[in-house]
């Protein structure tokens, strides 16, 4: 398998991307993948040499003279900067030269590139992005959507539930994951028009183990393995969860075993679910450990053929 890495994405690029690659190869001597390092030659090659990776058999450097900045318009930047690390990364993925692509760069450009270069799988109404949720019992749940689809229809939430269940089963190893709808009350019939209309669809969906509504206080308790909501609500929860860790760190509480699990680096990045190939978007401040975990996730998604299983589910 071949994995493309945007070496220029992130606030601390390309150093942290190189560190992450070094960490992964240090802990996986017999790496099951080849890594296509895409970036500016004068910045990436010296770092690969510094970390002893320039002659590593699993690494191939791909020059990309241009970089898409965080504040650039995604569609305009991808069109005008076709020699950027993100544009070349998607070209390699779309043409089959790589099997997955990871980046901590411009999120908008990553999403635009995903939707227009890789495209949604047949039958997928809207791809979604998900995040892992640390539960009190030590396991992880999944929350989706967390920002890609701020306005949703009931059938979108119903499909997110299937995508989340497949992710929980194949990537988290959860057998028959419990699926819940995020709502303002546990009783059937609660919530706004979206929640009220989504509930019966989820209840009748034979492809998931729907267990009913959960409230905001239940997100981290383990009442469900997969929680579905619209992207507006999910993004608010995601940012609130990130702030919990920031507050804990400021108050010197971040070494608590549970609170430490809120640190973004433990999860690496967010996968885009419902598209033809694995695309993983990292946090802009990703460090070496985060990049290492993005690589692990990409390899796990390829090995489990998650995208293929989603395609099979919706082939009709």
C-alpha positions in Angstrom: 0.0 0.0 0.0 1.1 3.6 -0.7 0.2 6.5 1.5 0.5 10.2 0.4 1.6 12.7 3.1 1.2 16.4 2.7 4.5 17.4 4.3 3.7 21.2 4.0 0.4 21.0 5.9 0.2 22.3 9.5 1.5 25.1 11.6 4.8 23.3 12.2 5.3 21.9 8.7 7.3 20.1 7.5 9.2 19.4 10.7 6.4 17.7 12.6 5.4 15.6 9.6 8.9 14.3 9.4 8.9 13.6 13.1 5.7 11.7 12.8 7.1 9.6 9.9 10.2 9.0 11.9 8.2 7.9 15.0 6.1 5.5 12.9 9.0 3.9 11.2 10.9 3.7 14.5 8.1 1.7 16.0 7.3 -0.3 12.8 10.5 -1.5 11.4 8.7 -3.6 8.8 6.3 -1.0 7.7 3.4 -2.4 5.6 3.3 0.7 3.5 5.4 3.0 1.3 5.1 6.7 2.0 5.0 9.4 -0.6 6.3 12.6 1.0 4.9 15.5 -1.0 6.4 19.0 -0.4 9.0 21.6 -1.1 12.4 20.1 -1.8 14.5 22.7 -0.1 12.5 22.3 3.1 11.7 18.6 3.3 14.8 16.9 2.0 17.2 18.4 4.6 14.8 17.2 7.4 14.6 13.7 5.9 18.4 13.7 5.9 18.6 15.0 9.5 16.3 12.2 10.7 18.0 9.5 8.6 15.0 9.0 6.4 16.4 10.2 3.0 17.5 6.7 2.0 14.8 4.7 3.7 13.3 2.1 1.3 9.8 2.9 2.4 10.0 6.6 1.6 9.6 8.3 -1.8 9.9 12.1 -2.1 7.5 13.9 -4.5 8.4 17.6 -5.1 5.6 20.2 -4.8 6.9 23.7 -5.1 3.7 25.4 -4.1 1.8 25.5 -0.7 -1.9 26.3 0.0 -2.0 28.6 3.0 -4.7 28.4 5.7 -6.4 31.6 4.7 -6.6 31.0 1.0 -10.0 30.3 -0.7 -10.0 26.4 -1.1 -11.5 26.1 -4.6 -9.5 29.0 -6.0 -6.3 27.8 -4.4 -6.7 24.3 -5.7 -7.4 25.6 -9.2 -4.5 28.0 -9.3 -1.9 26.0 -7.3 -1.9 22.7 -9.1 1.7 22.2 -8.1 0.8 22.5 -4.4 1.3 19.6 -2.0 -2.4 19.2 -1.5 -3.3 19.3 -5.2 -0.5 16.8 -6.1 -1.6 14.6 -3.2 -5.1 14.3 -4.5 -3.8 13.7 -8.1 -1.7 10.8 -6.8 -4.7 9.4 -4.9 -7.2 9.9 -7.8 -4.8 8.2 -10.3 -4.2 5.2 -8.1 -0.6 5.9 -7.3 -1.4 6.1 -3.6 -4.1 4.4 -1.6 -4.7 7.1 1.1 -3.8 10.8 1.7 -3.3 12.6 4.9 -2.8 16.3 5.6 -2.9 18.8 8.4 -3.2 21.7 5.9 -6.0 23.9 4.7 -9.2 22.0 5.8 -11.4 23.6 3.2 -8.9 22.6 0.4 -8.8 19.1 1.8 -12.6 18.8 1.7 -12.9 20.4 -1.7 -10.2 18.1 -3.1 -11.9 15.1 -1.5 -15.3 15.8 -3.0 -14.1 16.8 -6.5 -11.1 14.5 -6.9 -12.1 11.4 -5.1 -15.9 11.9 -5.1 -18.6 10.4 -3.0 -19.3 6.7 -3.4 -22.5 5.8 -5.4 -25.5 5.9 -3.1 -23.9 8.3 -0.6 -26.0 11.4 -0.3 -23.4 13.4 1.7 -19.9 12.4 2.9 -19.4 13.1 6.5 -16.5 13.7 8.9 -16.3 12.0 12.3 -14.4 12.4 15.5 -13.5 9.9 18.3 -15.1 10.5 21.7 -13.2 9.3 24.8 -15.6 7.4 27.0 -15.3 6.9 30.8 -14.9 3.2 30.5 -11.6 3.6 28.6 -13.0 2.9 25.1 -13.8 5.4 22.4 -17.1 6.3 20.7 -17.7 8.2 17.5 -19.6 11.4 16.8 -20.7 12.5 13.4 -21.1 14.8 11.6 -18.7 17.3 13.2 -18.7 20.1 10.7 -18.9 19.1 7.1 -22.7 19.2 6.9 -24.1 22.0 9.0 -27.6 21.7 7.6 -28.9 18.2 7.3 -32.0 16.3 6.3 -33.3 13.3 8.3 -32.1 10.8 5.7 -28.6 12.3 6.0 -28.5 11.4 9.7 -29.8 8.0 8.9 -26.9 7.4 6.5 -24.4 8.9 8.9 -25.5 6.2 11.4 -24.6 3.4 8.9 -21.2 5.0 8.1 -20.5 5.5 11.8 -21.4 1.9 12.6 -19.1 0.6 9.9 -16.3 2.8 11.2 -16.9 1.6 14.8 -16.9 -2.0 13.7 -13.9 -2.0 11.4 -11.6 0.6 12.9 -12.6 0.6 16.7 -13.3 -3.2 16.8 -16.8 -2.7 18.3 -19.1 -5.6 17.8 -22.7 -4.5 17.0 -22.1 -0.8 17.9 -25.0 0.9 19.7 -26.2 4.0 17.7 -28.0 6.9 19.3 -29.5 10.2 18.1 -28.3 13.3 19.9 -31.3 15.1 21.2 -32.7 17.4 24.0 -34.4 14.5 25.7 -34.4 10.7 25.8 -38.1 10.2 25.0 -39.2 9.5 21.4 -40.8 12.5 19.9 -38.4 15.0 21.5 -36.3 17.6 19.7 -36.6 19.9 16.8 -38.1 19.0 13.4 -34.9 17.3 12.2 -34.6 15.1 15.3 -38.3 14.2 15.2 -38.1 13.2 11.6 -34.8 11.3 11.9 -35.9 9.2 14.8 -38.3 6.9 13.0 -35.8 6.4 10.1 -33.2 5.3 12.6 -35.6 3.1 14.4 -36.6 1.3 11.3 -33.0 0.9 9.9 -32.1 -2.8 10.0 -28.4 -2.0 9.2 -27.8 -0.4 12.6 -28.3 -1.2 16.3 -30.4 1.9 17.2 -30.9 2.5 20.9 -32.8 5.8 20.9 -32.0 9.3 21.9 -29.1 10.5 24.1 -28.6 14.0 25.6 -25.5 16.1 25.7 -24.6 14.8 29.2 -24.4 11.3 27.7 -21.8 12.0 25.0 -18.8 10.9 27.2 -20.5 8.3 29.4 -20.6 5.4 27.1 -24.3 5.1 26.5 -23.7 4.8 22.8 -20.8 3.8 20.5 -22.0 6.0 17.6 -23.8 9.3 18.1 -25.3 11.1 15.1 -26.2 14.8 14.8 -26.0 17.6 12.2 -22.6 19.1 11.6 -23.4 22.4 13.3 -24.2 20.7 16.6 -21.3 18.2 16.2 -18.8 20.9 15.6 -19.9 22.8 18.7 -19.4 19.6 20.8 -16.0 19.0 19.2 -14.7 22.5 20.0 -16.1 22.3 23.5 -14.3 19.0 24.0 -11.1 20.5 22.8 -11.5 23.4 25.3 -11.9 20.9 28.1 -8.4 19.7 27.5 -7.1 23.3 27.2 -8.7 24.3 30.5 -7.4 21.1 32.2 -3.9 22.0 31.0 -4.2 25.5 32.2 -5.2 24.2 35.6 -2.5 21.5 35.6 -5.1 18.7 35.5 -4.2 17.4 32.0 -2.2 14.5 33.4 -5.4 12.9 34.6 -5.7 9.6 32.5 -9.1 10.4 31.3 -8.7 14.1 30.5 -5.4 13.4 28.7 -7.4 11.4 26.2 -9.0 14.6 25.0 -5.7 15.7 23.5 -6.0 15.8 19.7 -2.6 14.1 19.2 -4.0 10.8 20.5 -6.3 10.5 17.5 -4.3 12.1 14.8 -7.0 13.2 12.3 -10.5 13.1 11.1 -11.5 10.7 8.3 -13.9 11.7 5.6 -16.5 8.9 5.4 -18.5 8.0 2.3 -15.8 8.7 -0.3 -13.9 6.2 -2.6 -10.6 6.3 -0.8 -9.2 7.1 2.7 -8.7 10.8 3.3 -7.6 12.0 6.7 -7.6 15.6 7.8 -5.4 16.5 10.7 -5.5 19.4 13.2 -3.5 22.5 12.1 -1.3 22.3 15.1 -0.5 18.6 14.6 2.7 17.4 16.1 4.8 14.3 15.4 2.6 12.0 17.5 -0.5 13.2 15.7 1.1 12.6 12.3 2.1 9.1 13.5 -1.5 8.4 14.5 -2.8 9.7 11.2 -0.5 7.2 9.4 -1.8 4.4 11.7 -5.4 5.3 10.9 -4.7 5.4 7.2 -3.1 2.0 7.2 -6.0 0.6 9.3 -8.5 2.0 6.9 -6.7 0.5 3.9 -6.2 -2.9 5.6 -9.9 -3.2 6.7 -11.1 -2.0 3.3 -13.5 0.3 5.0 -14.3 2.3 1.8 -14.9 -0.9 0.0 -17.3 -2.1 2.7 -19.2 1.2 2.5 -19.4 0.8 -1.3 -20.7 -2.7 -1.0 -23.4 -1.6 1.5 -24.7 1.0 -1.0 -24.1 -0.8 -4.3 -27.8 -1.2 -5.0 
